[in-house]
Amino acid sequence: MVIEGFLLGSGRLQTGSFRIGTGMRPGSRGVGGIGGGALNSQVVISDRPVTGQGLGGMGTGVKGPQRQVQDKSYYLGLLRSKIGELNNEVMKLTRELDSLQQESATYMTYEKRAEVLASEVEDLRGELGDYNTLIDKLNTETEIEAIIEDYSALCHQNEIESRTIDSLFAEKHQHEIKANQLETEIEQEKQLTETLIESMDEEVRSKYHQLKLENAQIKEDAEQKEKELESLTEKAKMLKEEVATSDLKQRAFQLHQQLAEVTAKRDEWKQKEKETPEQERERLLKQVKRDNQEIASLERRSDELRDELDKHQESLRQTEANLDEAQGEKAAKIKELKAKEDERQSYIDSFEDLKKAEMEKLENLQEMIVGVLEHISEAIVESENLPSVSQYQELQEDLLYKQEEVKKASKTANTLESQNAQLQKDLHNINEMEDKIKKELETLKENISTMEQEVEVFSDLEKLRNDQEMIEKGLIVEREKLAQRKIAVKKNTEEVQAVYENEKAILAKDETYTQLGNLERKLQHIEQNNFVMKEFIATRQMEGNYKQVAERVQQLQKDYNELLIQAIQP
């Protein structure tokens, strides 16, 4: 930088020709004043410091001049101060973290203790409910022997049901073990079957492909039939809805059904007329046998249903008696036990059907496996030469293809099983409809026979007219007799009414009768007040029985305080 504004002479300051500028400081000891940096210095833009305010210049301090030269020691001091602040903040956060961890540990302890105390409170509430039930029974003058008998009966019933449940679970476990064994055997048979399939020759393979194509064709036919069945079912559903919404259509549908039934009956009778005596005799014998079998089956079923109904009625009466005797929580427990018993009974009732269905499936699988093994054995016996390496590779490729086909076939089998179950259900519904139709046919037969008899009766109009005239004459005579009897009864009733009114008037005048009426009303009022006072006394006794609960609460409070002291102590 170039400094101007002063002259070097003989050691004296030149004051005559030099005037102190406004931007200069006064000099000393022969040194002239130095001009201000903003007026006399040559500013180089590249040497201008970059500050926090950018290139726009440094901001002025609000507390006076600060350090002008920011060297290494300045920045080290600044770093030390910042590091000290950071250390203080870290220590503060560490202390807060330790405090929070301690509070969290204490909170977890309190939370666990609160859970334990909550469970104890629930147990005490249940115990208090039992005591309240016992007090209610004592207030209602229930004998302690009856309560003990009820308790013993419930304990005995619980033991019986527990043993039954244990036996059922043991039986279920045994069945599961058997099922697992059977599944293992089935897997072994499948592996053996796959091993045998690997050794098939070309002829057996071609036959397998042929059977596979037939299976695919059958599957397509089944799917087509299923679609047709679904469309027909949907159409039938729509028609039923249309018929159900219209009374006229419903009536027409019923008449159409009746006409079809009568037409079928007419055709059947015509066919019967064409039969020879031997054929008719044979048909009637078969019909009688079928009817006898159906009657026997219905009688057996009726007896079974009657026995079952008697058992259920007896159980219902017993349960109602128990429910009438029980009150409050005991009734709820008995209902819960009854629901569980019904659930177990339904499971027991359906267990045989489930077992039978599973055994049938298992037998079908065993028969299928035996058939496949026999077929493979025959193929092995018929084969003469072992396959070559190329044939073996082809067999392996074919085996992979067959495995995929077997998986698809298993899926198809599962689908067919579900379809079979649905068809069995439909068959059951059809059988029920057939039974209903048979019953309706029997009803129609009875109606037809009744109509035929009525036709025979109504055909003789003269006889009907005579019978009607005789009935009318008899009714007229009966009416006259009843009219005379009515007059006599009315007269007798009037006499009795007069006597009653007379006696009533005499009693109304009698002071003893009046006093008795007043005493009866007073007795009813006293009995009502007595009942109200008994209820009030019982309620107050229940409300005042707080000693046991208070002692228990004090003990719990003492235990809780001890636990708090132990938790607070280091």
Rosetta blueprint (number, residue, H / E / L):
1 M L
2 V L
3 I L
4 E L
5 G L
6 F L
7 L L
8 L L
9 G L
10 S L
11 G L
12 R L
13 L L
14 Q L
15 T L
16 G L
17 S L
18 F L
19 R L
20 I L
21 G L
22 T L
23 G L
24 M L
25 R E
26 P L
27 G L
28 S E
29 R L
30 G L
31 V E
32 G L
33 G L
34 I E
35 G L
36 G L
37 G H
38 A H
39 L H
40 N H
41 S L
42 Q L
43 V L
44 V L
45 I H
46 S H
47 D H
48 R L
49 P L
50 V L
51 T E
52 G L
53 Q L
54 G E
55 L L
56 G L
57 G L
58 M L
59 G L
60 T L
61 G L
62 V L
63 K L
64 G L
65 P L
66 Q L
67 R L
68 Q L
69 V L
70 Q L
71 D L
72 K H
73 S H
74 Y H
75 Y H
76 L H
77 G H
78 L H
79 L H
80 R H
81 S H
82 K H
83 I H
84 G H
85 E H
86 L H
87 N H
88 N H
89 E H
90 V H
91 M H
92 K H
93 L H
94 T H
95 R H
96 E H
97 L H
98 D H
99 S H
100 L H
101 Q H
102 Q H
103 E H
104 S H
105 A H
106 T H
107 Y H
108 M H
109 T H
110 Y H
111 E H
112 K H
113 R H
114 A H
115 E H
116 V H
117 L H
118 A H
119 S H
120 E H
121 V H
122 E H
123 D H
124 L H
125 R H
126 G H
127 E H
128 L H
129 G H
130 D H
131 Y H
132 N H
133 T H
134 L H
135 I H
136 D H
137 K H
138 L H
139 N H
140 T L
141 E L
142 T L
143 E L
144 I H
145 E H
146 A H
147 I H
148 I H
149 E H
150 D H
151 Y H
152 S H
153 A H
154 L H
155 C H
156 H H
157 Q H
158 N H
159 E H
160 I H
161 E H
162 S H
163 R H
164 T H
165 I H
166 D H
167 S H
168 L H
169 F H
170 A H
171 E H
172 K H
173 H H
174 Q H
175 H H
176 E H
177 I H
178 K H
179 A H
180 N H
181 Q H
182 L H
183 E H
184 T H
185 E H
186 I H
187 E H
188 Q H
189 E H
190 K H
191 Q H
192 L H
193 T H
194 E H
195 T H
196 L H
197 I H
198 E H
199 S L
200 M L
201 D L
202 E H
203 E H
204 V H
205 R H
206 S H
207 K H
208 Y H
209 H H
210 Q H
211 L H
212 K H
213 L H
214 E H
215 N H
216 A H
217 Q H
218 I H
219 K H
220 E H
221 D H
222 A H
223 E H
224 Q H
225 K H
226 E H
227 K H
228 E H
229 L H
230 E H
231 S H
232 L H
233 T H
234 E H
235 K H
236 A H
237 K H
238 M H
239 L H
240 K H
241 E H
242 E H
243 V H
244 A H
245 T H
246 S L
247 D H
248 L H
249 K H
250 Q H
251 R H
252 A H
253 F H
254 Q H
255 L H
256 H H
257 Q H
258 Q H
259 L H
260 A H
261 E H
262 V H
263 T H
264 A H
265 K H
266 R H
267 D H
268 E H
269 W H
270 K H
271 Q H
272 K H
273 E H
274 K H
275 E L
276 T L
277 P H
278 E H
279 Q H
280 E H
281 R H
282 E H
283 R H
284 L H
285 L H
286 K H
287 Q H
288 V H
289 K H
290 R H
291 D H
292 N H
293 Q H
294 E H
295 I H
296 A H
297 S H
298 L H
299 E H
300 R H
301 R H
302 S H
303 D H
304 E H
305 L H
306 R H
307 D H
308 E H
309 L H
310 D H
311 K H
312 H H
313 Q H
314 E H
315 S H
316 L H
317 R H
318 Q H
319 T H
320 E H
321 A H
322 N H
323 L H
324 D H
325 E H
326 A L
327 Q L
328 G L
329 E H
330 K H
331 A H
332 A H
333 K H
334 I H
335 K H
336 E H
337 L H
338 K H
339 A H
340 K H
341 E H
342 D H
343 E H
344 R H
345 Q H
346 S H
347 Y H
348 I H
349 D H
350 S H
351 F H
352 E H
353 D H
354 L H
355 K H
356 K H
357 A H
358 E H
359 M H
360 E H
361 K H
362 L H
363 E H
364 N H
365 L H
366 Q H
367 E H
368 M H
369 I H
370 V H
371 G H
372 V H
373 L H
374 E H
375 H H
376 I H
377 S H
378 E H
379 A H
380 I H
381 V H
382 E H
383 S L
384 E L
385 N L
386 L L
387 P L
388 S L
389 V H
390 S H
391 Q H
392 Y H
393 Q H
394 E H
395 L H
396 Q H
397 E H
398 D H
399 L H
400 L H
401 Y H
402 K H
403 Q H
404 E H
405 E H
406 V H
407 K H
408 K H
409 A H
410 S H
411 K H
412 T H
413 A H
414 N H
415 T H
416 L H
417 E H
418 S H
419 Q H
420 N H
421 A H
422 Q H
423 L H
424 Q H
425 K H
426 D H
427 L H
428 H H
429 N H
430 I H
431 N H
432 E H
433 M H
434 E H
435 D H
436 K H
437 I H
438 K H
439 K H
440 E H
441 L H
442 E H
443 T H
444 L H
445 K H
446 E H
447 N H
448 I H
449 S H
450 T H
451 M H
452 E H
453 Q H
454 E H
455 V H
456 E H
457 V H
458 F H
459 S H
460 D L
461 L H
462 E H
463 K H
464 L H
465 R H
466 N H
467 D H
468 Q H
469 E H
470 M H
471 I H
472 E H
473 K H
474 G H
475 L H
476 I H
477 V H
478 E H
479 R H
480 E H
481 K H
482 L H
483 A H
484 Q H
485 R H
486 K H
487 I H
488 A H
489 V H
490 K H
491 K H
492 N H
493 T H
494 E H
495 E H
496 V H
497 Q H
498 A H
499 V H
500 Y H
501 E H
502 N H
503 E H
504 K H
505 A H
506 I H
507 L H
508 A H
509 K H
510 D L
511 E H
512 T H
513 Y H
514 T H
515 Q H
516 L H
517 G H
518 N H
519 L H
520 E H
521 R H
522 K H
523 L H
524 Q H
525 H H
526 I H
527 E H
528 Q H
529 N H
530 N H
531 F H
532 V H
533 M H
534 K H
535 E H
536 F H
537 I H
538 A H
539 T H
540 R H
541 Q H
542 M H
543 E H
544 G H
545 N L
546 Y L
547 K H
548 Q H
549 V H
550 A H
551 E H
552 R H
553 V H
554 Q H
555 Q H
556 L H
557 Q H
558 K H
559 D H
560 Y H
561 N H
562 E H
563 L H
564 L H
565 I H
566 Q H
567 A H
568 I H
569 Q L
570 P L
